[in-house]
Amino acid sequence: MGSETRYARSGAVSIAYQVVGDGPFDLVLVPGFVSNVEYAWDEPSLVSFYEQLASFCRLIVFDKRGTGLSDRVAEIPTLEARMDDVRAVMDAVGSERAALIGYSEGASMSILFATTYPERTAALILYGAFLAWDWMAEGRFPIRHESAQAAVEEIERRWGKPDFCDELLENDAPSKLRDEAFRRWYATRLRLSASPAAAADLQRMNIDTDTRAIASSVRVPTLILHRIGDRNVKVDNARYAARQITGARYVELPGDDHLPWVGDSHAIVSAIRGFLTEIWDAGGWEPREPERVLATVLITDIVGSSARAASLGDRAWREVLERHHDLVRRQLSIFRGSEMDVAGDGFLASFDGPARAIRCALAIVSAVRELGLEVRAGLHTGECELVDGKVAGIAVHTGARVAAEAQPGEVLASSTVKDLVAGSKIDFEARGVHELKGIPGEWRLFAVVGVEP
């Protein structure tokens, strides 16, 4: 039973997906913690949920890398790698523009996708969404543990065991606790969707991820749905998102089930249908060029350039600068960065993924040392204006101020960057709270001190 499973290639990873229905517009369902696109069809309530959604749209479902029928991966999946996976699936099914519904864990990546690729996002739907792990419901990870590491260790130790599955079910779908058929399906789904190590890796990433800072950058039509008694994720997440996202439609629903296909799923589908149909009827799926986009900006400049130029003379310094520029551009090409501007010895570049920006900055710092140069680099992720295809605005100024605080040979990042690169095997050291000239508020800055290949 169910749709045919196919695979989209995302870099070196194969992502399993299915397409259900053939409606006039596309809806990509971004899964929560774990999923299995084929075993989903063994549970009648989930089948009904899919079929209700597919009655008015073309529904696209997939398994995240490392879970379900998608390739297992050695590294912890990052938000930006998962964004690449969504784009790969959309490309595979010929979807230029789609609505995204992110539930539970899937909400953070969906927010990041909608802000980074607004031209491909017709609408955003958040259900049972959590933005940060300190807003999980009481008794859930990592709150009941003394440390985040203890929460991860519990998953590694107990994943798949009947008593642990029941504990998870009690938070995910308390109304189904006495439904023996559902209990068996739920426990089997967990085991078929992820190994203990894969589940622990997902837990590590989620504990470190915080997308609260970028919620205000969402500029696409947004619907937020949350059950007020959700035992897994506090309703505070949804209320915060509703306050931060301009024009968001917010609906609180009764009930304490977390899974959207359990309980009164008809109310959820009805709200989604009305919201998306309204956007479709108003021409919301027509291609449009975004005016603003979330990007990670990288600012670099050479330390002591004036003294070095004076000691070398104009001609020799120009040759050094040309070699410096060639090395920087080579790294930008490798890490998918876009050169925005060059001013003397400084570069401004933008990236659609913060981890790639960090790795590029480190590569630049290392590469220019062969010229006897030291550079400082600053990184910030924020909403940027698009002016003639180039980024501008307060996020760029913030990146420049962060760079000004960096020591020679140092890559310095704002806390927003750090919060979005969970799972990327990048290590940071806190550099304290700073006031950045001309930028409101206080800013926590972090130096990049290590990165695994």
KOLKOLTI-831635 format. One record per residue (C-alpha): x, y, z. Coordinates in steps of 0.05 Angstrom, whole numbers, padded with zeros to 5 digits, always signed. Layout:
# residues N
XYZ
...
***
This chain:
# residues 453
+00000+00000+00000
+00023+00071-00013
+00060+00110-00065
+00123+00088-00102
+00188+00104-00066
+00239+00140-00108
+00307+00171-00094
+00335+00241-00105
+00409+00252-00106
+00434+00306-00058
+00509+00309-00067
+00533+00239-00050
+00470+00221-00011
+00406+00189-00037
+00342+00216-00006
+00280+00171-00007
+00215+00206-00025
+00144+00193-00048
+00092+00236-00084
+00019+00228-00065
-00037+00260-00105
-00035+00306-00165
-00066+00371-00140
-00052+00439-00171
+00003+00460-00123
+00058+00425-00083
+00064+00414-00008
+00129+00386+00020
+00120+00351+00087
+00184+00360+00127
+00184+00304+00179
+00196+00308+00253
+00248+00268+00291
+00247+00203+00249
+00205+00174+00193
+00199+00117+00143
+00162+00134+00079
+00140+00062+00066
+00123+00039+00136
+00079+00101+00143
+00027+00066+00101
+00018+00011+00153
-00018+00059+00201
-00090+00078+00181
-00089+00145+00217
-00027+00168+00179
-00054+00141+00114
-00117+00182+00125
-00076+00244+00141
-00036+00236+00077
-00098+00224+00035
-00134+00284+00064
-00074+00329+00047
-00067+00298-00022
-00140+00312-00037
-00124+00385-00052
-00049+00386-00069
+00009+00345-00093
+00039+00319-00028
+00114+00306-00026
+00140+00265+00033
+00212+00244+00046
+00259+00213+00097
+00315+00258+00122
+00386+00235+00109
+00406+00184+00161
+00335+00161+00173
+00282+00116+00142
+00299+00093+00072
+00348+00150+00058
+00423+00137+00060
+00455+00129+00127
+00510+00180+00138
+00572+00180+00181
+00565+00253+00203
+00510+00288+00242
+00462+00319+00191
+00463+00395+00192
+00405+00441+00177
+00439+00466+00114
+00452+00395+00088
+00378+00380+00100
+00360+00443+00062
+00400+00416+00004
+00360+00351+00010
+00294+00388+00005
+00317+00425-00057
+00341+00359-00087
+00273+00327-00076
+00237+00387-00105
+00282+00386-00166
+00271+00312-00175
+00195+00320-00178
+00198+00384-00220
+00173+00430-00164
+00198+00501-00174
+00157+00529-00116
+00123+00494-00059
+00092+00504+00009
+00131+00472+00066
+00098+00442+00128
+00149+00428+00182
+00125+00392+00243
+00163+00382+00308
+00237+00380+00293
+00223+00394+00219
+00200+00464+00236
+00270+00492+00248
+00296+00470+00180
+00232+00494+00147
+00241+00564+00177
+00313+00566+00153
+00292+00542+00083
+00236+00593+00077
+00282+00651+00096
+00341+00627+00054
+00301+00608-00008
+00238+00651-00008
+00235+00647-00084
+00221+00572-00077
+00175+00576-00017
+00103+00595-00031
+00082+00587+00041
+00105+00561+00108
+00065+00519+00157
+00090+00503+00226
+00056+00450+00268
+00078+00428+00338
+00142+00466+00324
+00200+00474+00370
+00251+00529+00359
+00298+00513+00416
+00308+00454+00463
+00299+00494+00526
+00227+00502+00503
+00211+00429+00503
+00153+00407+00548
+00167+00391+00621
+00197+00323+00632
+00224+00318+00561
+00297+00317+00539
+00341+00348+00561
+00301+00379+00618
+00295+00315+00659
+00370+00304+00654
+00428+00338+00688
+00461+00350+00621
+00448+00347+00546
+00499+00291+00540
+00458+00249+00589
+00398+00257+00544
+00438+00233+00485
+00466+00174+00524
+00396+00153+00544
+00375+00148+00471
+00437+00108+00453
+00424+00061+00512
+00348+00052+00508
+00328+00066+00435
+00280+00014+00408
+00266-00019+00476
+00191-00028+00490
+00190+00012+00554
+00228+00070+00522
+00181+00069+00461
+00122+00073+00509
+00153+00133+00544
+00162+00168+00478
+00092+00150+00456
+00064+00179+00521
+00090+00247+00498
+00078+00239+00423
+00008+00210+00424
-00021+00200+00494
-00090+00186+00465
-00061+00123+00433
-00028+00092+00495
-00081+00038+00501
-00086+00024+00427
-00045-00039+00422
-00041-00039+00345
-00016+00033+00346
+00034+00018+00401
+00065-00038+00360
+00066+00004+00297
+00097+00064+00334
+00153+00022+00365
+00168-00013+00300
+00169+00053+00263
+00222+00080+00311
+00267+00020+00298
+00256+00021+00223
+00268+00096+00219
+00334+00102+00256
+00388+00063+00291
+00407+00082+00363
+00468+00119+00336
+00428+00157+00284
+00375+00176+00334
+00429+00200+00382
+00461+00242+00328
+00394+00275+00313
+00387+00289+00387
+00456+00322+00389
+00438+00368+00332
+00370+00387+00360
+00398+00403+00429
+00447+00453+00399
+00400+00484+00347
+00364+00549+00361
+00324+00584+00306
+00290+00637+00349
+00336+00691+00322
+00316+00680+00250
+00240+00673+00258
+00230+00747+00247
+00263+00740+00178
+00206+00698+00150
+00173+00738+00094
+00128+00685+00063
+00055+00672+00083
+00056+00631+00147
+00007+00588+00184
+00024+00566+00255
-00015+00509+00287
-00004+00482+00357
-00043+00440+00406
-00046+00477+00471
-00032+00416+00514
+00023+00387+00470
+00063+00342+00517
+00125+00342+00473
+00135+00415+00455
+00112+00475+00494
+00061+00520+00462
+00109+00577+00479
+00146+00560+00414
+00085+00574+00371
+00065+00636+00408
+00135+00664+00401
+00136+00648+00327
+00069+00681+00318
+00095+00745+00350
+00159+00745+00309
+00133+00727+00239
+00099+00787+00208
+00028+00771+00186
+00029+00699+00210
-00039+00665+00219
-00039+00631+00287
-00087+00576+00308
-00086+00542+00376
-00121+00475+00378
-00147+00433+00436
-00113+00368+00453
-00047+00342+00479
-00023+00296+00422
+00039+00318+00387
+00035+00277+00323
-00008+00313+00272
-00043+00251+00246
-00068+00231+00316
-00127+00263+00351
-00169+00313+00312
-00126+00313+00249
-00186+00337+00209
-00181+00405+00242
-00107+00409+00223
-00120+00390+00151
-00179+00437+00146
-00137+00496+00169
-00081+00478+00120
-00129+00469+00062
-00162+00536+00073
-00096+00572+00082
-00062+00543+00020
-00123+00546-00025
-00130+00620-00009
-00057+00632-00028
-00065+00591-00092
-00128+00629-00113
-00091+00695-00101
-00034+00674-00147
+00015+00660-00092
+00050+00605-00130
+00072+00651-00185
+00149+00660-00189
+00173+00724-00156
+00240+00755-00142
+00252+00763-00067
+00271+00831-00039
+00301+00803+00024
+00336+00737+00040
+00370+00704+00099
+00444+00697+00085
+00510+00687+00122
+00557+00744+00107
+00633+00736+00110
+00678+00797+00117
+00753+00790+00112
+00810+00840+00113
+00885+00836+00115
+00918+00853+00182
+00970+00909+00178
+00960+00920+00103
+00982+00993+00104
+01049+00977+00136
+01060+00918+00090
+01044+00960+00028
+01092+01014+00051
+01148+00964+00061
+01137+00929-00006
+01122+00988-00050
+01063+00998-00096
+01080+00949-00151
+01099+00891-00106
+01039+00903-00062
+00993+00900-00122
+01022+00833-00140
+01011+00807-00069
+00939+00833-00071
+00925+00799-00137
+00950+00732-00109
+00910+00744-00046
+00847+00757-00086
+00858+00695-00128
+00865+00652-00066
+00802+00681-00034
+00761+00671-00098
+00786+00599-00104
+00759+00584-00034
+00693+00620-00048
+00684+00576-00109
+00698+00512-00069
+00649+00530-00013
+00593+00559-00057
+00603+00630-00034
+00582+00690-00075
+00630+00749-00080
+00592+00812-00065
+00645+00866-00062
+00720+00878-00057
+00745+00941-00023
+00820+00947-00024
+00844+00886+00014
+00776+00866+00042
+00724+00817+00015
+00649+00814+00026
+00617+00748+00008
+00550+00714+00022
+00531+00642+00032
+00465+00603+00036
+00494+00559+00091
+00530+00583+00154
+00574+00521+00162
+00600+00529+00091
+00615+00602+00107
+00655+00582+00169
+00695+00529+00131
+00709+00578+00075
+00734+00631+00125
+00781+00581+00157
+00807+00560+00089
+00820+00632+00070
+00858+00646+00135
+00901+00585+00121
+00912+00597+00047
+00936+00669+00050
+00990+00651+00100
+01031+00625+00042
+01036+00698+00021
+01060+00718+00090
+00992+00750+00105
+00945+00746+00164
+00871+00761+00155
+00816+00770+00205
+00746+00744+00188
+00677+00759+00214
+00612+00721+00203
+00539+00738+00216
+00474+00707+00193
+00416+00755+00183
+00364+00782+00137
+00394+00820+00079
+00365+00866+00027
+00377+00846-00045
+00401+00905-00087
+00419+00888-00158
+00432+00816-00137
+00477+00836-00080
+00465+00833-00005
+00461+00897+00036
+00432+00923+00100
+00442+00917+00175
+00465+00843+00171
+00524+00864+00128
+00542+00920+00175
+00538+00871+00233
+00585+00823+00198
+00635+00880+00187
+00632+00899+00261
+00642+00826+00281
+00703+00823+00235
+00731+00886+00268
+00731+00850+00335
+00770+00790+00308
+00844+00779+00325
+00895+00768+00270
+00884+00699+00240
+00818+00690+00277
+00749+00673+00250
+00697+00705+00294
+00622+00691+00290
+00558+00718+00320
+00516+00673+00364
+00464+00668+00308
+00516+00633+00265
+00535+00586+00321
+00462+00567+00336
+00450+00546+00263
+00510+00500+00253
+00493+00444+00302
+00520+00378+00277
+00574+00410+00233
+00632+00387+00277
+00654+00459+00287
+00681+00479+00355
+00674+00548+00385
+00703+00587+00443
+00663+00643+00475
+00693+00712+00465
+00645+00748+00511
+00590+00799+00501
+00606+00859+00458
+00575+00925+00438
+00584+00932+00363
+00592+01004+00339
+00528+01029+00307
+00491+00963+00318
+00437+00962+00372
+00441+00914+00431
+00495+00869+00459
+00525+00812+00418
+00554+00746+00441
+00613+00729+00397
+00648+00662+00387
+00716+00645+00357
+00720+00583+00313
+00775+00540+00344
+00768+00474+00308
+00732+00438+00253
+00732+00365+00232
+00735+00348+00158
***
